């Protein structure tokens, strides 16, 4: 399946401008080829490619709406790494494994404060198309940890940290929920002050095993754990 991103309104389908350039200039697709377009919200249109000069459109033969998304919904709030490539790698892999939402959180030990969210959103769309997702994940603007905690539901929110002297539950002991939110700290982990603050907000701490994982590895580990649960 050749899947592209665009807008779908009733029977009208408009392929994104950048996608059109990719189709015509990079892929050099030909008029009449099979093509599929999704709005990233659970709708996909199928049909034949129509090339008009430098423009690409679709002659629609079928539109499927309200396609099922991933359950449970997984939201990972992760601190950016100093090397932003690592977070971008996390985003790509987490999207492939069905993550529903990503937030970039700024913590006490966060070294990188400037994040190109638009670039991350484009990477999430690319990974969604590659893995044939019809529901694209939400990529939120960067937010301070204290502000992020104002809008959480503590019943389905968990924090993974490496403070062995503090109580943590095993990841596999988390009950089955329709919505899950995980917080992943920066290089150097959350501070003890932040851990105490999270506990005050009734956020439960979890252990990801005996090994100390990098920030992006911890995020991918949680995404893979959730993806495995999706298959059961």
C-alpha positions as CSV (number, residue, x, y, z in Angstrom):
1,X,0.0,0.0,0.0
2,X,1.3,3.5,-1.0
3,X,-0.1,5.7,1.8
4,X,0.0,9.5,1.8
5,X,-1.3,12.2,4.0
6,X,-4.0,14.7,3.2
7,X,-7.4,16.2,4.0
8,X,-10.7,14.3,3.5
9,X,-14.0,16.1,3.5
10,X,-17.1,14.2,2.4
11,X,-16.0,12.8,-1.0
12,X,-13.3,15.4,-1.6
13,X,-9.7,14.4,-1.0
14,X,-6.8,16.8,-1.1
15,X,-3.2,15.5,-0.9
16,X,-0.9,17.5,1.2
17,X,1.3,19.9,-0.8
18,X,4.6,18.4,0.4
19,X,3.2,14.9,-0.3
20,X,2.4,16.0,-3.9
21,X,6.0,17.1,-4.4
22,X,7.2,13.8,-3.1
23,X,4.9,11.8,-5.4
24,X,5.8,13.8,-8.5
25,X,9.5,14.7,-8.0
26,X,10.9,12.0,-5.7
27,X,8.9,8.8,-6.3
28,X,8.1,9.8,-9.9
29,X,4.8,7.9,-9.7
30,X,2.7,7.6,-12.8
31,X,-0.8,8.6,-13.6
32,X,-3.2,5.7,-12.8
33,X,-1.2,4.0,-10.1
34,X,-3.1,2.8,-7.0
35,X,-2.9,5.3,-4.1
36,X,-4.3,5.7,-0.6
37,X,-4.7,8.9,1.4
38,X,-5.4,9.2,5.1
39,X,-6.2,12.2,7.2
40,X,-4.5,10.6,10.2
41,X,-7.9,10.6,12.1
42,X,-9.2,7.2,11.1
43,X,-10.3,7.8,7.5
44,X,-8.6,6.5,4.4
45,X,-9.4,7.1,0.7
46,X,-8.4,4.7,-2.0
47,X,-8.3,5.3,-5.7
48,X,-6.1,6.1,-8.7
49,X,-3.4,8.7,-8.9
50,X,-4.1,11.7,-11.2
51,X,-1.0,13.7,-12.3
52,X,-1.6,17.2,-13.7
53,X,1.8,18.8,-14.3
54,X,3.4,19.2,-10.9
55,X,0.2,18.5,-9.1
56,X,-1.0,15.1,-7.8
57,X,-4.6,14.2,-7.0
58,X,-6.7,11.1,-6.5
59,X,-9.7,9.7,-8.4
60,X,-11.5,8.2,-5.4
61,X,-13.0,4.8,-5.6
62,X,-13.6,4.1,-1.9
63,X,-13.5,6.0,1.4
64,X,-13.4,4.1,4.7
65,X,-14.3,6.1,7.9
66,X,-14.0,5.5,11.6
67,X,-11.3,2.8,11.3
68,X,-10.3,1.5,14.8
69,X,-7.3,3.0,16.5
70,X,-4.9,1.4,19.1
71,X,-6.2,0.4,22.5
72,X,-5.1,1.1,25.1
73,X,-4.1,4.7,24.3
74,X,-0.5,5.3,25.3
75,X,0.7,8.8,26.1
76,X,4.5,9.1,26.9
77,X,5.7,12.4,28.4
78,X,9.5,12.3,27.9
79,X,12.3,14.8,28.6
80,X,14.4,15.8,25.6
81,X,17.9,14.4,25.5
82,X,21.0,16.6,24.9
83,X,21.4,14.9,21.5
84,X,18.1,15.5,19.9
85,X,18.7,12.6,17.5
86,X,17.9,10.2,20.3
87,X,14.5,11.7,21.0
88,X,13.8,11.7,17.2
89,X,14.7,8.0,17.1
90,X,12.3,7.3,20.1
91,X,9.5,9.1,18.3
92,X,10.0,7.1,15.1
93,X,10.0,3.7,16.9
94,X,7.2,4.6,19.4
95,X,5.0,5.7,16.5
96,X,5.6,2.4,14.7
97,X,4.4,0.6,17.8
98,X,1.1,2.4,18.1
99,X,1.7,5.3,20.6
100,X,-1.2,7.6,20.8
101,X,0.3,10.8,22.2
102,X,3.8,12.3,23.0
103,X,4.6,15.2,25.2
104,X,8.0,16.8,25.6
105,X,8.5,17.7,29.2
106,X,11.0,20.2,30.7
107,X,12.5,19.0,34.0
108,X,15.1,20.3,36.5
109,X,17.9,18.4,34.8
110,X,16.8,18.9,31.2
111,X,19.8,20.3,29.3
112,X,18.1,21.0,26.0
113,X,15.3,23.6,26.2
114,X,14.8,24.4,22.5
115,X,13.0,21.7,20.6
116,X,11.8,21.8,17.0
117,X,8.3,20.4,17.6
118,X,7.3,20.9,13.9
119,X,10.1,18.6,12.8
120,X,9.1,16.0,15.3
121,X,5.5,16.2,14.1
122,X,6.7,15.6,10.5
123,X,8.7,12.6,11.6
124,X,5.7,11.2,13.4
125,X,3.6,11.5,10.2
126,X,6.4,9.9,8.2
127,X,6.6,7.0,10.6
128,X,2.8,6.7,10.7
129,X,2.7,6.3,6.9
130,X,5.5,3.9,6.9
131,X,3.8,1.6,9.4
132,X,0.4,2.1,7.7
133,X,-1.3,3.9,10.5
134,X,-4.6,5.7,9.9
135,X,-4.6,7.4,13.3
136,X,-1.6,9.7,13.7
137,X,-0.3,10.3,17.2
138,X,-0.7,13.7,18.9
139,X,2.6,15.5,19.3
140,X,2.2,18.3,22.0
141,X,4.2,21.4,22.4
142,X,7.0,21.3,25.0
143,X,5.8,21.9,28.6
144,X,7.2,22.2,32.0
145,X,6.7,19.2,34.3
146,X,4.8,21.2,36.8
147,X,2.4,22.5,34.2
148,X,2.0,19.0,32.7
149,X,0.9,17.6,36.0
150,X,-2.0,20.1,36.2
151,X,-4.0,18.1,33.6
152,X,-3.2,14.5,34.4
153,X,-5.5,11.7,35.7
154,X,-3.4,10.0,38.5
155,X,-5.4,6.8,38.1
156,X,-3.7,6.0,34.9
157,X,-0.4,8.0,35.2
158,X,3.0,6.4,36.0
159,X,6.5,7.5,36.3
160,X,9.6,5.4,35.5
161,X,12.7,6.4,37.5
162,X,15.9,4.9,38.8
163,X,15.8,5.9,42.4
164,X,16.1,2.4,43.9
165,X,15.6,3.6,47.5
166,X,12.1,4.7,46.6
167,X,9.1,2.3,46.2
168,X,8.4,1.2,42.7
169,X,5.9,-1.3,41.3
170,X,6.8,-3.8,38.5
171,X,5.7,-2.7,35.0
172,X,3.9,-5.9,34.5
173,X,1.8,-5.4,37.6
174,X,0.0,-2.4,36.1
175,X,-3.7,-3.1,35.7
176,X,-5.3,-3.2,32.3
177,X,-6.5,0.4,31.5
178,X,-7.9,2.0,28.4
179,X,-5.6,5.0,28.9
180,X,-2.0,5.0,30.1
181,X,0.4,7.9,30.6
182,X,4.1,7.4,31.4
183,X,6.6,10.0,32.4
184,X,10.2,9.4,31.4
185,X,13.0,11.6,32.8
186,X,16.1,13.2,31.3
187,X,19.7,12.1,31.4
188,X,20.4,12.1,35.1
189,X,16.8,11.1,35.9
190,X,14.1,13.1,37.7
191,X,15.4,14.8,40.9
192,X,14.2,13.5,44.3
193,X,12.3,16.7,44.7
194,X,10.4,16.0,41.4
195,X,9.8,12.4,42.5
196,X,8.3,13.7,45.7
197,X,6.2,16.2,43.8
198,X,4.9,13.5,41.5
199,X,4.0,11.4,44.5
200,X,2.0,14.3,45.9
201,X,0.0,14.2,42.7
202,X,-0.6,10.5,43.3
203,X,1.6,9.4,40.3
204,X,2.7,5.9,40.8
205,X,6.3,4.9,40.3
206,X,7.3,1.9,38.2
207,X,10.5,-0.1,37.6
208,X,11.6,-1.0,34.1
209,X,13.9,-3.7,35.3
210,X,17.4,-4.0,36.8
211,X,19.3,-2.3,34.0
212,X,19.6,1.5,33.9
213,X,18.2,2.6,30.5
214,X,18.9,5.7,28.5
215,X,16.0,8.1,28.3
216,X,15.1,7.2,24.7
217,X,15.5,3.5,25.4
218,X,13.1,3.7,28.4
219,X,10.6,5.4,26.1
220,X,10.9,2.7,23.5
221,X,10.8,0.0,26.1
222,X,7.4,1.3,27.4
223,X,6.1,1.6,23.8
224,X,7.2,-2.0,23.1
225,X,5.6,-3.3,26.3
226,X,2.3,-1.6,25.4
227,X,2.6,-2.9,21.8
228,X,3.0,-6.4,23.1
229,X,-0.1,-6.0,25.2
230,X,-2.0,-4.8,22.0
231,X,-1.3,-8.1,20.4
232,X,-2.8,-10.2,23.2
